[in-house]
């Protein structure tokens, strides 16, 4: 990762989800955590509960990151014709927009913007006092001869945590094209949650449309990004690791320990059997996030399990079908949720 690492000690024991704002819309008044400097290696939970330090996983997944979606707020219902024409020219199409003439604002969304378009967006933001409302960072796992896309997907499920997240189920969404996506925040697009993760592996890459890859969509809204500048030189690794941790985790060992505890505490064998069957069926135990939500196990952060780049990759191709779905989010939100104190 190129950054110095620190050993887990008393100063680097962060309890994920403890006394922190949730990712629901009510949390936007809380102070952001962008000033925190998270270590590359840390302990999540109570170190005293660990029998011995875990072994570092051998697998490393490398990613290429790009800007998947950017949403821009302008405090006017219509941009000047010359500005709009330039945006259309650089984008290669008419971007998806929503105008509220009564309240006097508009939202404009772009899929897979390229550097020239980002520079023009930043110029218009300065000129018209706008801000960035939404930013989606797409992360495509590189093709690995030793791991299939599905195996990479399973590895991410077992090792990726969204920190400062309120305990809740991970939502499985069946897309119209038959693919399945997993969302870390329930109804994030409707409630305007400030952060969300979407994970899937059964779509073609926007960077390499001939290959299906494991993919992370990291989505930020509102105050986290309203003041971002110089998106062309954005460091995706630094931005994402403020919110996401990759942890060392042995799922099978953890479940064996959990089931032994259930057997010990249950009043009878049939009761223990019912509890274990319920956990297996409804506990979403293939996600380390859900096991941590329910049982607050001790986890050791090791962001070296993956390789997130410090620079964005350009040349991603947008899917026009996706643009049509953005209107659902736009129509569900009002001006207050779109700018979140940005003005």
C-alpha positions, 0 to 999 in steps of 0.5 A: 500500500506504500504507507507505514503500518503500525502494530495493534496497541491500546491506541489502535483498538477501534470498536466498529459501530460503538457510539457512532452515527448510523448510516441512516439519514438522521446521522447527517448532523453528526460530525464526519470522521474524515479527520481520523487517521486509521492505521493500516493494522489495528484491532477491532473489538476486544483483543483479550478475547483472542486466543492468539494473533491470527495468521495473515491471509495469503490472498491479495486482490488487486483493484482498478478504481474509477469514478462510476457516477457523480451527481452535481447540485446547482442552485439554479433550475437551468444552466446557461445554454453555453454551459449545458452545451459544453457538458453535453459535448464532453459527455457525449450525450445529454446527462440525466438531470432533475430540475425543481423550478419551484425551489430553484435547483437542479441535479445532474448525474454523469456515468463514468466521467473522464478527466476533461468532463471533470475539469468542466464540472469543477469549473461550473461548480466554482462559477455557479456555487454548486457542489458534489452531491454523490460520488460512486467509486467503482472498484474492479478486481483484476483478473487472477489466474488463481482465483475466479471472480466468484472466489474473489467475491466470496473473499470480499464478503468474508473480509470487508467491513463498512466501519461506523455502520449501524447493525442491519441486514445486508440487502440482496437485490435482483437486477433486471438483467438477472444479476444479483447485488448486495447492499450494505445499507437498507434503502440507501438510495431512498433514504439518502444514506451518506455511505453504502457498499454494493458488491457483486461479481456477475456483471461485465466490467466497465473497464474491460467489457469482455470480462466478468469481475468481482466489483465493489461500488463504494457510494458517498453522498452529502457532506462526506464529499460536498467539498471535494476538489481536483477529482481528476487526481483523487486518491481512491485508496485514501478515500475508501480506507477512511470508511472500509476496513479489510480484516483477517477472518476465519469463517469456519473457525468462528462458526465452530466457536459460535455453535459450541457456545450455543450448545453450551448455553442452550437448555436442551439439544433440540433448542440448540439445534433450532438456534443453530439452524436459524443462524445458518438460514437467516444469519447471513454468516457468509458476510463478516459484517453480519457476524460482527453485527450480531456477535461483536467478535474481535477482528484484526485489520489488515488492509494489505489483504487488498491493493487499492490504487492511489490513482484513478483508472480512465476509460470506463464505458457507461451503461446507458441502462443504468442512467434511467434508474437514477431518476428514482433516487432523484425523485425520492429526495428533496433539496435538503437531502441533496445538499446536506448543509453544503450551502 
